[in-house]
């Protein structure tokens, strides 16, 4: 695979500036998409963990109004 990547890189560097920029953007975008999918998966797992804690009674919910009031008081 490393040889193929080096060959691809050599060919890409021969492209006109505008096409190199477009290719670079697409490659970077593909990495960001993978990262976003991983982050989404991690948040889903966290949400499921928190829901399980609420359902089992291990954790209890606090009304949003109360949380906001506490946060505002802490900021004063």
Residue pairs with C-beta under 8 A, 6 or more apart in sequence:
12 20
12 23
13 20
15 23
50 59
53 59
54 60
54 61
